[in-house]
Amino acid sequence: MKELSEIQGIGRVLQNEPMKNHTTMKVGGPCDWMLVPSTEEEIIQALKTVQALNIPYMILGNGSNLLVRDGGIRGAVIKIGEDFSAIRIEGETLYAEAGALLSTVAKRAAKASLAGLEFASGIPGTIGGAMVMNAGAYGGEMKDVTVRVRVLDGETIREIPAAEMGFAYRYSHVLPKQWIVLGAEFSLQTDDAEEIQARIDDLTQQRTTKQPLEWPSAGSTFKRPEGYFAGKLIDDAGLRGFRYKDAQVSEKHCGFVINRGNASFQDIQTLIESVQKAVYEEFGVHLEREVKVIGEDLCE
Ligand SMILES: Cc1cc2nc3c(=O)[nH]c(=O)nc-3n(C[C@H](O)[C@H](O)[C@H](O)COP(=O)(O)OP(=O)(O)OC[C@H]3O[C@@H](n4cnc5c(N)ncnc54)[C@H](O)[C@@H]3O)c2cc1C
């Protein structure tokens, strides 16, 4: 299919783009098309185009909560990332386009002497992904600071007040309502820039000490089972450092599965299933995957 690369106004168009280059776990086969819009108009046009051509599509942020299968993705991936990531500050209000990284937004806020986003500075996602997941860490979550979210709802742009976003633990209405997040407005408080930066540095230090940030991963692989900690169960089952090919349970934090270099999706999946089986046999607890799996298996 040649059509998409010939269409204007839908952003950059890439064909057969390896998804391993767009996910933090660094696995995943190619998507047929990747559209990379840089304005709201291009996002709207990209959506209209794939719908008119009956091409299945999905929205991608920074790919930090996704595992893509080795056969890749049939259809189009609309990547809302750094090409659409402007940040505007007015008084104590910060607006960020959906593709801005949380780390960049937190840094910009700190520079402008605005506190409130420190908790998010080490979460490697975009504003869009963070609105989908109500991302949170160290006692803070997006819902604490969000005033309203700008979304594309069908063909209409709407400003959704935070109270109507359905924010809950790692949940919002974005996916069920099939909204596309265009940006979000945050209410922050004036504080001393150096103190804000010191809090960010402290949280960064805590993350670097505890999490295997030196390896590709998708963050916490499993949800926290009620009454337990996934990492502790995995450790207690004797699986610290357990490895299948290049997929490994992190030695630093057992709740993370890491890619030691050349793991495929299937290697990661095999390891995840072995961990689930071992923990269930040992403790009778089912570990549910936290990361989303998308795409197709390789054809034999
Ligand atoms: C090392 C590491 C540490 C992490 N630590 C944390 C943590 O402390 N706390 C935490 O909450 N998470 C954490 N995560 C997980 C992840 O960073 C968050 O879930 C983040 O919010 C995902 O954002 P993303 O842009 O990468 O989304 P993606 O992974 O690209 O997408 C996730 C979902 O959101 C959808 N989506 C993305 N952008 C949009 C948009 N603009 N409009 C509509 N839908 C969209 C996608 O279709 C997909 O369904 C961590 C991940 C890693 C790798």
The ligand as a Tripos MOL2 file, in Angstrom:
@<TRIPOS>MOLECULE
LIG
   53    58     1     0     0
SMALL
NO_CHARGES

@<TRIPOS>ATOM
      1 C1         12.0620    2.2530   33.8840 C.3       1 LIG1
      2 C2         10.5740    2.5610   33.9720 C.ar      1 LIG1
      3 C3         10.0500    3.0980   35.1410 C.ar      1 LIG1
      4 C4          8.6710    3.3840   35.2220 C.ar      1 LIG1
      5 N1          8.1970    3.9250   36.3790 N.ar      1 LIG1
      6 C5          6.8840    4.2460   36.4670 C.ar      1 LIG1
      7 C6          6.3630    4.8520   37.6560 C.ar      1 LIG1
      8 O1          7.0670    5.1280   38.6210 O.2       1 LIG1
      9 N2          5.0410    5.1560   37.6960 N.ar      1 LIG1
     10 C7          4.1990    4.8910   36.6320 C.ar      1 LIG1
     11 O2          2.9930    5.2030   36.7110 O.2       1 LIG1
     12 N3          4.6680    4.2950   35.4980 N.ar      1 LIG1
     13 C8          5.9650    3.9770   35.3870 C.ar      1 LIG1
     14 N4          6.4380    3.3980   34.2370 N.ar      1 LIG1
     15 C9          5.5080    3.0460   33.1490 C.3       1 LIG1
     16 C10         5.2880    4.1330   32.0630 C.3       1 LIG1
     17 O3          6.4020    5.0170   31.9890 O.3       1 LIG1
     18 C11         4.0130    4.9240   32.3130 C.3       1 LIG1
     19 O4          2.8920    4.0580   32.2900 O.3       1 LIG1
     20 C12         3.7850    6.0420   31.2660 C.3       1 LIG1
     21 O5          2.6760    6.8060   31.6540 O.3       1 LIG1
     22 C13         3.5470    5.5190   29.8500 C.3       1 LIG1
     23 O6          3.6620    6.6190   28.9600 O.3       1 LIG1
     24 P1          4.1300    6.3990   27.4280 P.3       1 LIG1
     25 O7          4.1080    7.7360   26.7680 O.co2     1 LIG1
     26 O8          5.3930    5.6520   27.3630 O.co2     1 LIG1
     27 O9          2.9230    5.5250   26.8940 O.3       1 LIG1
     28 P2          2.9670    4.2770   25.8520 P.3       1 LIG1
     29 O10         3.6640    3.1270   26.4870 O.co2     1 LIG1
     30 O11         3.4780    4.7700   24.5330 O.co2     1 LIG1
     31 O12         1.4240    3.9840   25.7460 O.3       1 LIG1
     32 C14         0.6940    3.4970   26.8530 C.3       1 LIG1
     33 C15        -0.7980    3.5370   26.5070 C.3       1 LIG1
     34 O13        -1.2170    4.8870   26.3690 O.3       1 LIG1
     35 C16        -1.7780    5.1260   25.0710 C.3       1 LIG1
     36 N5         -1.3850    6.5000   24.6830 N.ar      1 LIG1
     37 C17        -0.1180    7.0410   24.6750 C.ar      1 LIG1
     38 N6         -0.1770    8.3360   24.2990 N.ar      1 LIG1
     39 C18        -1.4840    8.6260   24.0700 C.ar      1 LIG1
     40 C19        -2.1940    9.8010   23.6570 C.ar      1 LIG1
     41 N7         -1.5660   10.9600   23.3730 N.pl3     1 LIG1
     42 N8         -3.5480    9.7400   23.5360 N.ar      1 LIG1
     43 C20        -4.2220    8.5770   23.7950 C.ar      1 LIG1
     44 N9         -3.6030    7.4370   24.1810 N.ar      1 LIG1
     45 C21        -2.2600    7.4650   24.3150 C.ar      1 LIG1
     46 C22        -1.1950    4.0460   24.1750 C.3       1 LIG1
     47 O14        -2.0450    3.7760   23.0770 O.3       1 LIG1
     48 C23        -1.1250    2.8680   25.1590 C.3       1 LIG1
     49 O15        -2.3830    2.2580   25.2780 O.3       1 LIG1
     50 C24         7.8140    3.1010   34.1220 C.ar      1 LIG1
     51 C25         8.3580    2.5610   32.9400 C.ar      1 LIG1
     52 C26         9.7240    2.2940   32.8540 C.ar      1 LIG1
     53 C27        10.2850    1.7400   31.5720 C.3       1 LIG1
@<TRIPOS>BOND
     1     1     2 1
     2     2     3 ar
     3     2    52 ar
     4     3     4 ar
     5     4     5 ar
     6     4    50 ar
     7     5     6 ar
     8     6     7 ar
     9     6    13 1
    10     7     8 2
    11     7     9 ar
    12     9    10 ar
    13    10    11 2
    14    10    12 ar
    15    12    13 ar
    16    13    14 ar
    17    14    15 1
    18    14    50 ar
    19    15    16 1
    20    16    17 1
    21    16    18 1
    22    18    19 1
    23    18    20 1
    24    20    21 1
    25    20    22 1
    26    22    23 1
    27    23    24 1
    28    24    25 2
    29    24    26 1
    30    24    27 1
    31    27    28 1
    32    28    29 2
    33    28    30 1
    34    28    31 1
    35    31    32 1
    36    32    33 1
    37    33    34 1
    38    33    48 1
    39    34    35 1
    40    35    36 1
    41    35    46 1
    42    36    37 ar
    43    36    45 ar
    44    37    38 ar
    45    38    39 ar
    46    39    40 ar
    47    39    45 ar
    48    40    41 1
    49    40    42 ar
    50    42    43 ar
    51    43    44 ar
    52    44    45 ar
    53    46    47 1
    54    46    48 1
    55    48    49 1
    56    50    51 ar
    57    51    52 ar
    58    52    53 1
@<TRIPOS>SUBSTRUCTURE
     1 LIG1         1 GROUP 0 **** ****
